[in-house]
């Protein structure tokens, strides 16, 4: 390379975004995948608007081989053709620098490039995945471009702000189905090959371009507006796409009304893919899903699966408006896409299935956001992204869950109608364009007259959230906010907190913005009455509308416990008091003794969402108690068994006429928990039903909603009964279709060391896809050391063959996070000093912090003087 060439090439290196002297307007893209040789060839003609003088064009390209002789620029003004004098590929920066002998004419021209690439097996860019047809393994070709992987398929301006139209043509084997974002315009068959050209798309970002080539069946329907909707899946599985199809057709109508804008493309395809980096991807007009995310089988799928399919479809279709039609300007604003789609998916699901009471379950999204954001190693919702390569790290619970929770908090503050009207204005104003977070706040502020920007910036631009401490002194409520950290140490930060509260009744509720560190409010002035009675309760953060925790003084907490026992509080408030108390206990700001006494108030709880969290917290307490106070473990388990018995006996084992969707989900969760806590009768009944199931897979005695509970009970006894549980389950796994993750998830409860090792090797064998394997890696406490040693022994294999980086980081977190000693934290840190990979850096920091939190919690529990007496009293309490 000549010296001057090196200089010109290097001036474009290390930049966060591409230079802006030229912008793309239209792509004419031709691709020819070779599914046997696992490679592809292509050519692209990009209509470019040259807006300032330049001899260079700089595009994104990675892992592509470009034919430099094919690269030329044709001016639309004078039809002059300029040949490239140099084409430099910088793999480190994922850019392609094209130099011409003279400055390009200002205005529109066409850049032509021919290229070749590999259909990789890393689930990004243009990749291949394997499926089975007539007992024969075949390859399909799939694209996954989010966040910045279109550049691995064709040279482009791979930036969400660089919207353009796309005219796509595919050359594929004639017997295969070839899909893209738009409907087919023309199809020409020439022997074994066919050329399929598609209608030109509206302007959109590169990360939303999609191509899928393989053998598929489909089911179809139309919306009242005439939009053709299809669900594609593997041959012979079309019936399993019917539920998602029905949800999609209805959801498009829900969103048309809510956003006051119709769906913007003539068709919507949703396709089930065997292997995908995430659960789904919202490509414009061609949404890809993992098979387990999209397909629903009436005979073998659970009620929980039905709900997951509904919210997954609703989430991806929300993006067709919020993300695809109106697109974030840069990845810094990713949370707006994902947080909003998460929130609005509940709105659609509630419209379709009001009997699910799904808004009471939205609190679980809130909780997941609070869990991750309680770490000191958290990040703000809005993360400044310098380079697209940094984006992968923020596809997490902060972006999705906290993002959704603060949107819910804002909607609650503004009111549903004002919020909806403002959103419709925002969509209309920025359709087929790009927007930043501030643009949404500006529209909401204008429509509502409220200080939306000021309020929301305190939640999106700083990490963490507050715990609001509340004390009652006489008739004065004292409020104080500080950053809540699960590690227990004080944190920095101050928020504008929308405080809502009620006193003794939901009829009188008040609200105000807590904008300082502390405030005091006279109850008489707020409510016109007093709280002199011992049973007069005060609830802060009514129905958990705000993204913060509340710490009550002992008197106020005792009153709330009384209110729970006497069924005075709403579902969401019962949930919130429990969850806040659990988090405060983990942070060593409240004793485990106090948490257990509060939990005892939930003995007659029947609500699915509250019981689901009660079960989750109980399991976590059992785990930490096993390390902190193993001598109390059996009594703690007995207490939890007694706590859950009321609801378990109410539901029983067998579905009854009139059972609700929530009853079906709850029954399995309760029985699984009882099995985990060693309830003998549950184990006996599970074993009986399992044996009948082994003889007859179609027996009604083991419906899908009960299978996880039975598998868990059976696997817990593997060490006692030899192989009689594990071997049959292995056989069932090899027979199964959509029930695989139920079996995989149950494997983690096994307590036999030899079998645990065998399970780990099985999870990482060719028989289990990595996206499924991660469900089984949260091994039981007995298996944590085995899993850690296995991870270290198999490090090279795991790191080389895990598939997506996202899944790889999940593997690490599942194995490392449950430890609870400072020594183990040091051991983990030492191992990863020489085994670090960039894609796991954030997960590892979180995992090590979690170990420290656990270790501190263990020490705190060991110092509680009355714990043993309280546990014994609770375990043997008769009423």
N, C-alpha and C positions, 0 to 999 in steps of 0.2 A: 504493500500500500504506500503510495506517495505521501510525502509529509503533509502537503496541503489537504489531501483527502482525509488523512487521519485527523487533522485539525477540524475540518468541517463536520466530520462524523461525530467527533467528541462534543461539539457544542450542544448537541441534543441529548446527551446522556444525563442520567440522574435527575431528570425533571419530573415533577409530580404529575403533570398533564401534558398533552400534546400541544405544540405551538398552534396559534390561532390564525396563521396567515392564509389558511384554506379550510373550508368546511364542506363536508359531504352533503349532497342533496338526494342522491338516488344511487342504489346499488342494483346492477344487473348481474346476478350471481348464478353460476352454473357449477354443479357439483356432480362427480361421478364416483360413488363409493364402490370399492372392491371388497365384498364381504368375505371372500375366501382368503385373499391375501392380506386383509386387515389394513388397507391403505385407501387413500382417495386422491383424486386429482380434481382440479377446478380452475375456473377463470372468473375474474370479476372485472366489470367495467363500472367505475365509480364516477358519477357526475359530481364534479367538485366546483365550488365557487371560490375562486382565488380572490381574496379581499385585500391583500397587500403584496407589494413586490417581493418575489422570492424565486430563487433557483432550486429550492428544495420542496419536496413534499415528505412529511413525516407521519407515518401510520403506525398502528399497533400490528405486530405479527409475532408469533411465537411457535416454535416447533414446526415451522413450514419451510419447505424448500422452494424458493422462488426462481423462476427462469428469468434471469436479468434481461435476456434479449426480448422477452415479451413485454417488458415494461415501457410504455410510452404514453405521452399526453397529447390529446388532440383538442385544439382550441375550437370552441363553438363559434367564435367570432370570425376567424379567418381560415378555419379548417386546417391550419398548419399543424403538422405532426412533429412533436419533439421526442427524440429518442433519449432514454436515460443514459447518462455517461457513467453513472455509478449507482449500484444498489447495495447498500450495506445493511446487514442484519445484526442487530445488537440483542442477543438473547437475554443478557442480564437485565436490560431495560424493556424487553419485549417490544422493541420498535424496529421498523424498517425505514431507513433513510434513503430517499430517491433524489439523486442530484441530476439536474439538466444543464446543458451547455449554455443556456441563456435564461433570463428571467421569464417566468410564465406570464402570459397575457392576463391582465386583470379581468375578472369575469368568469363565466362558466366554461368548463372544458371537461373532457373525459379522460380519466386515468385507467389504463388497462394493465392487468397483471395476471399471469398464469402461475399456478403453484401446485405443489403436491404435499401430502401429509400422511400421517399414520392414524388409523383408527385405534386410539389408545385404550387401555383397560383401567384408566384412573378416574372414570366417571366425570370427566370434565372436557370441555371442548367438543370435538366430534369423536365419539367413542363407540366401542362395540360392547354388547353384552350378549350373553348366551341364553337361548331358550330351547325347549324341546318340542319337536313336531314329529308325530308318528314314531316316537322313541328314538329320534335322531337329533343330535345336538346341532343347532344352527346359530349363526351370528345375526344379530340385528344391528343397525347403525342408528345411534341416538345422539342428539345434541343436548348439552347442558352448558349454557353460556354465562349464567350468573355466578359471580359478579363480573368477571373480566376474562372470559374464556372464548368469546367469539373469535378473538385473535388467533386461537389455535385451529380454527377452521378456515378462515380467509382473512387477508389483510384488510384492515378497516380502521375507522376512528372509533375505538372501543371505549366509548365514554357516554354515559347516559344522556348528557346534554347535547350530543351530536346526533340528533334525530334525523332520519332520512326515510325515504320510501324504499321498499325492497321488491324486486322482480326476480323470483327464484325459479330455476329450471333444474330438474334432477334427471340423470340418466341411470337407470336401475334395472336389475333383472325383471323381465316382463311379468313373472308370476307373483311378484311381491307388491305389497301395499306401500305407497310412498305418500307421506303427509308433510304439509308445511303449514304456515300460519294462515294462508288464504285458500279459498276453494280452487279446484283444478280448472284451468282455462282450456287446456288442450292436452291430449295424450296421444302419442304416436308410437305404435309398436313396430319394431324392426327386428324380426327374428327373436333371439333370446333377450333382447334389450328393449326397453321402452323409454321414451323421453316425455317427461311430465312437466308441463309449465303451469305456473299458478298465477292467479290474478295479482296485480300489483297491490302492495299493502298501503295503508295510510302511513304517515310518518311515525316512526317508532325507534326506540333505542336498540342497539345491537344485542344487548343481553337478552332481549325478548324474541329474537329470531329463533326458529325451531325447524328441525327436520327429523323425521323418524322413518326408517325403512325396514320392513320385515313382513312376516305373515301374520295377519290379524283377522278376527271377526269383529263385527260391531252391532250395536243396537242403536236406533235413532228415534228422534221425535222432533217436534217443532214448537217454538214458543208461539203465543198468540200473535206476535209480530212477524212470524214467518222465519225466524232465525233457525237454521238447521243445527240441531245438537246431536252429536254422536259420542258414544263411549266405545273405544276400541280396546280389545283384550286378546289374549292368545286364543287360537282356534279351539272351539269347543267350550269356551267359558263365557260366552256372550250373556247368558242369563244372569251371571253374577255382576254384570254392569248395569242392570235395569234399575236398581235402587238409586245409584249415583246419577243415572240419567234423569230420573224423575226429580231428584233434588236440584240438579242443575237447571232444568227447564223452569221450575218454580222460582229458583233463586234469581235468575236473570230478571224475572218480572218484579220480584221484591226490590232489587237494586234499581231497576228502571224508575220505580215509584219513589224510592228513598232519595236517589241522587237527582231525580227529575231530568235524567238524560238516558236515552236508550243505549243498549249495548251497541258498540260502534263497528262491529264486523258482521259480514253476512253469514258466518258460520262459527260454531264453537265445537272443537273436537277435544275430548279428554281421553287420554290413552294410558293404559296400565303397562308399566315397564318392569322387567324383572330386577333391574339394578339401577339405582339412582342415588346421587350424592345426598339428597335430602328426601323428605317424605313426599314432596311435590314441588313443581316449578311452574310459575304462572305465565309461561310463554303466551304471547298474544294469539288467541284463536286456536292454539294447540297446547293444551295444558298437559304436562307429563306428571304421572303419579307412580309411586311404588305400587305394585299389585296389591299389597296388603293395606295400602291407604285408600284405594279406590273401590275394590271389589267387595261385594257383600253377598253372602250365601245364606238364604233363609234357613237352611237346614243346619249349617255348621257354624255360623257367625253368632257372636254374643250381642247382647243389647248395647254393651259399651262400644263394640265395634260399629254398630249402626250409628251411634252418636259421633264417633270419630270420623267416619266417612262423611257424615253430614257437615261437620264443622270444617273438615279439610276441603271439601268441594266449595263451601261457602267462602272460605278464606281465599282460595285461589281465584274464584270468580270476582271477589271484591277487588282484587288487583287489576282486573280488566278495566276498572275505572281508576282506582287509587293506586297508581304505579304505571299502568300501561297507557291509559288515555292522558292522565296527568302524571308526569314522571318527575322524580326527584332530580334536582340539578346536578348533584354529585353524591357520592356514597356517604358523605357526612350526614345526609338526611335519610339514610336507609330506615331509621326507626319509624319515620313517618309512614312509609310503605307498609312495613311489617306490623307495627303496633296498631295501625288503623285496620288493616285486614283482619288481624286477630280479634279486635273489638267488634267489628261489624259482622263477623261470621256468627257471633252469638245472636245478633239482631235478626239475621236471616233464619237461623235455626229455630229461634223462638217463634218467628212468624209461621214456619212450616210445622213445628211440633210444639205447640204451647203447653201440652201436657207434660213435657219434659222439665218444665220450670228451669230452663237452662241458665237464666240469669243468676239463679242462686249458685250455679256451678262456676260462673265466671270468676268467683272469688278464688278459685284454685289457680287461675292465671295470675291474679294479684299476689297470691302467696309465693308462687315460684319466683316472681320478680323480687319480692321482699327477701327471699332466701339468698339469692345471688347478690343483691345490692347491699346486703348486710355485711359483706366482706370488705375489708379495707382495700383489697385488690380489685374492686369493682371499677366501673367506668361510667361516665355520664351517658345518658340516653343519646345525646348528640355528640358523637366523637369526631373530632377533626381528622379526616383521612387525607394523608399527603399523597400516597401512591395506592393505586387500585389493589396492589398485592397485600395491603393491610386489611382489606375488607373482611376476609374470612373470619377474623378474630371477633367480629362484633355480631355474627349471626348467633345470638345467645338470648338468654331469658331477659336481659336488660332491654334489648332492642324489641323483642316480641312481647314479652309479658309486662314489663314495667311500662313499655310504650303504650300497650293497650290499657293498662290501669290508669295512667295519667289522663288518657283520652276519656275514660269513663268518669274520672274525677272532674274533668272539665265539663263534660256533658251534664253531670249531676249539678254542678255549680251554675251553669248557664240555663239549664232546663232543656228537655228533650226537643221541644218544637223550635226554639231559637237556634239550637245547635244544628238541627237538620236543615233548616232554611239556609243557614250560613254555609254549611257543607255543599249544598246544591249550588250556591253562588260561586263557591271556590272551584268546583268541578267545571262549571260553565265558563268561568273566567280563564282557566288555565288548560282547557281541553286541547289536546294535540300540542302540548307545550311542556315546559319544565317549571318546577316551583321549588322554593326553599321552605324550611320550617316557618320562617318569618312571614312568608306570603300567606300561609294558612292562618297564622295568628292575626295578621292584619285584616283579613276578611272577617274572621270571627269577631274581632274587636269592633269593626265597623258595623256589623249586623246586630251585635248585642249591646253595644255601648259600655261594655265591661272592660277593665284593664287586663285583657287576655295575655298580651305580650309580657307584661311585668310579672303576672302571676305564673305563667308557664315557664318563663326563662329560669326561674328558681328551681324548677323540676327537671328541665332538660339539659341545662348547661353545667350542672354540678353533679357529682356522683353522690350516691347515698340518699338517705331519707331520714326524717326526724322520728324520735320517740317523744311523744308529748306526755310529760309527767303531770298528773292531776292530783291535787290534795284538797281535802275539804277542811277548812278551818272556820268553825262556827257556821255561818251561812255564806262564806266566801269560797269560791272555787279558784284555786291558784293553778295556772297553766305555765309550764316551762318546756321549751323545746331544746333538743340537742341531737346531734347525729347519732343514730343507733348503729352500733357495730356488734356483730355476734361474738367478736373476741373480747367484748366487755370494756375495752378502753374507751375513753371519751374521744369523740371525733369532732372535726371542724365542719362548719356549715350552718346556714340559716335559710329557712324557707318561708314562703308565704303560704301558710297552712289553712285550708278551708275547714274550719272547725264546725262540726254539727253536733248538737247534743239534745238529749231529752231527759226529762226527770219524772220518773214514776209512771209515765204514760207516753205513748207515741202520738197522742193527740196534740201535745204541746212540744214542739221542737224549735230550737233556735239555731242560728248560724252566725258566724263572724269570721273574719280573716285574722289569724294570728300572725302579725308581721314583725314582731319583736321576739327577743329571747324569752320573755315572760310577761304575763298579764294576769290580772285578778278580776273576777266578775262576781258580783253579788247575786245570789240565786233569787232573792226577792225581786230584784230589778229585772232579771231575765225572765222569770216565770210567774212572778206575782205570788209566790208561795214559799214554803220552807221545806227543808229535808230533815226535819227534826226526828221523824219516825225512823226507827232502826231499819225498817224494811223498805224505805223509800230510796230507790236506786237511781243512779245517774249513769247514763251511757254516752260516751264520747265517740265520735266517728260513727254516726248512726248508719246502720246497714253497710258498714265498711266502705263507704263511698270514697274515702281519701286514702292516698298511698302513704300511710304512716302507721306507727304502732302507738299504743296507749299504755302507759304504766300508771295504775291506780294505787293510791295508798291502801293500807290494809283494811281500813274501815269501808271504803268504797268497793273494794274487791269482795269483801264478805257480803255486802248488800247485793252485788251482782250474782254471787253464787246462790244466794237465796232466790233471786229472781229467775235464775235458770232452773232451779229445782221446782219452782212453782209455775214454770211455763209462761212467764210474763214477757219473755224477750223473743224477737224475731229470729228466723233461721240464721240470717247473716250476722246478727249481733252475737248469737250463741257461738257461731263459728269464730268470729273475730276475737272475742274474749279468750277463747281457748288458744287460738294460734298466737296471740300476743303473749300470753302467759308462758307458752312453750318457748318462744324465742327469747323472752327475758330470762327464763331458767337456763337456757343454753348459754346465754351471755353472762351468767352468774350474777344477774341483777335481781333474781328472785330464786327462792330455794326450790329444789325438786319436791320437797315436802309440800310446799304451797301448791305446786302444779298438780300433784297427785290428789290433794284435797279438792281442788277445783274440778278435776276430772270426775271425781265421785258424784258430782252434781248432774252428770250426763247419763245416769243409770237408766232413765226411761226415754232417752233420745231415740227418735224414729226417723229423723230426716236423713236422706242419703248423703248430702254434702257434708253435714256436720259429723255424721258417723264415719264417713270416709276419712276425714281429717283426724278424728279421734283414733281410728285404727292406725293411721300413718304415724301419729305421735306416739301411740302405745308401742309400736314396733321399734321406733327410734329409742324410746326410753329403755326398753328391754335390752337393746344393743349396748347402750352406754352403761347400763347397770351391770351388765355382764363383765365389763372391765372395771367398774368403780366399786361395786358392792356385790360380788358374785354370791355371797352368803344370803342375800335378800332376793335373789333372782326368782326362785320358785314362788315366793309369796307375791312378788310383783306380777308374775304371770297369772297367778290365781286371781288377783284383784282385777286384772284386765279381762280374764275369762268371765268373771261375775258381772263386770261392767257391760259386756256385750251380750250377755245371755238373754236379756229382756227382748231385744230386737231380733236376735237369732231365733228365739222360740216363737215370736210373733210371725216371722216369715216361714219358718220351717225349711225342710229340704226341697219339698216339691212345689212347683208353681201352682197357684190357685186361680180359679176363674176370677177375673177382675183385677189381677195383679197389674201394677203399673210398670212402665219402662224402668222407673227408678227402683221399684221393688226387685226387678230382675237383676239390675246391676248390684244392688246392695246385698242380696242374698249371697252371691258368690264372694263378695268382699268379706262379709262377716264370717262365713265358713272357712275361708282361707286364713283369716286372722286366728280363729279358734284352733285351727290345725297347727299354725305356727307356734301358738302358745302352749301346745301340748294337751289340748282338751281330749280326754280319752274317748268319750262317746263320738266326737267328730271323727277321730281317727278310725274307729271301728266301722262307722257307717260309710266312710269314704272307701275303706278297703272292700266292703261288701259290694258297693256300687261299681268299683273299679273291676272287680272280678267278673261281674255280669257284663260290663262293657267290653272286656277282653274277648268274651265269647260272642258278643253281638254288637258291632259298632253302631247299629241303628237303634239300639234300645232307648226308649224314652226315659229310662231311669237316670241317664247321665246327659242332660241337655247341655248345650255349649256354655251356658252361664255358670254351670257348676264344675266344669272340667278343671279349671285352674285350681280350685280348692281341693279337688280329689287328687290331682297330680302332686300338689304340695304335700298333702297328708301322706301319700304313698312314698314319696321320695325322702321324707323325713325319717322313715323307718327302714331305709336301705341298710343301715349298719346293723339293725336288729334282725332283719329278715333276709339277709344276704342280697342276692341280685334280683329278687322277685319283683321289685318295683322298677328298677332302672332298665332292665333288659326289655320288658314289654313296652315301656314308654319309648325306647329307642326304635322299636319296630313301628309303633304308631306314628312317630315322627316321619319315618321313611314312607309311610302310606299317605300322610296328611297333605292337604293342599293349603287352605287358608288358616288352619288352626296351628300352624307351626310355631308362631311366636308364643302361644300359650304354653306349649311344651318347653320351649327354650327358656322362658321366664321362670318356670317352675324348677328348672334344674339347679338354680342358685341356692335352694334351701337344703340341698343334700349335705349331710354331716359326716359322711364316711370319707376319710382321707384318700383312700385308693380310688374310690369312685369320683371324688372331686377332681383328681388329676386326670382321670379318664374323660370326664365331662369337659374340662378345659381343652384337652387335645381334640376332642370331638368338635367343640365350638370353633376351633381354628382349622378344621379339616375342610376338604373340598365340598363336603356334604352340606355345609352351613354357610350361607352368604354372610359377609361381615355385618351388613345392616341388621340381620337377625341375631347374630352372635352376641352383639352388645347387650341384648336383653338378658342374657344369662350370666354376665360377668359380675354382677353384684353378689358375689358369693356369700354364704353364711359366715358368721363370725368364726366358726370352726375352720372354714376354708380360706380365710384371708391370708394367712402366712403361706399356704400352699399356692394360692393365686399369685402372690408377690414373687415367690421363688420361680414359679412357672414363667411369669412375665420376664424376669431377668434372664432365665435360661434360654428363652425363645425370642429374645429381643430382635435379633437380625431378621428372623423370619417374619415376625409381626410387623416390623417397621417397613419391610420391603413389600409385603403382600396385602396390607390392610385395605387397599382400595382408596376411598376418599380420606382426605386429611381430617375432615370433620369426624368421621367414625373412629379414626385412629386416636384422636384426642379423647373421645368418649371411652375407649378402652382404658386409657391411662387413668382417667378420673374414677371409673368404676372400681378399679383394683386398689388405688392408692388412698382415696378420700376417707374410707371407714376407719383407718387406724386412729389410735387415741393415746399415743405417748410421744413425748418430745424426742426420745431415743429413735423411735421409728421415723419421725420427721427428718432427723439428721441423716438417717440411713438412706431415705428416699432422695434427699438432696444430694448426698454423696454419689449415689448411682447415676443420677441424671447430669452431674457435672461433666461426665464423659459420654453421655448418651442423649444429649439434647438435640431436638429438632425444632425448627421455628414454629411449626404448626401446633406443637403441644405446649409452647411456653406459657400461654395464658392459663390453660387448663391445669398445668403443673403448679403454677403459683396459687391458684384457687385451692387445689387439692392439699398442698402443704399448709396453707392457712387453715383449712378445715381440720387437719390433724391437730394443729395447735389449739384450735377452739375446743376440740374433743378432749384433748389432754387437760386443759384448764378446767373444763366442766367435770371431768373425772375427779380432779383434786377437790373441787368445790363440794361435790356430792359426798366425798369421803369425810369431809369436815362437818357435815350436818349431824347434830347431836340427836335429834328426835326422829330421824328418818326410819330407823328399824321399828320403833314402836308404832309410828303412823302406818307404815306398810303392813304390819301384822294386823292392826285394827281394821284397815281397809279390806284386807284379804279375807277376813273372817266375819265382816259385818253382815248381819242377817237381813237388814232391810235398807 
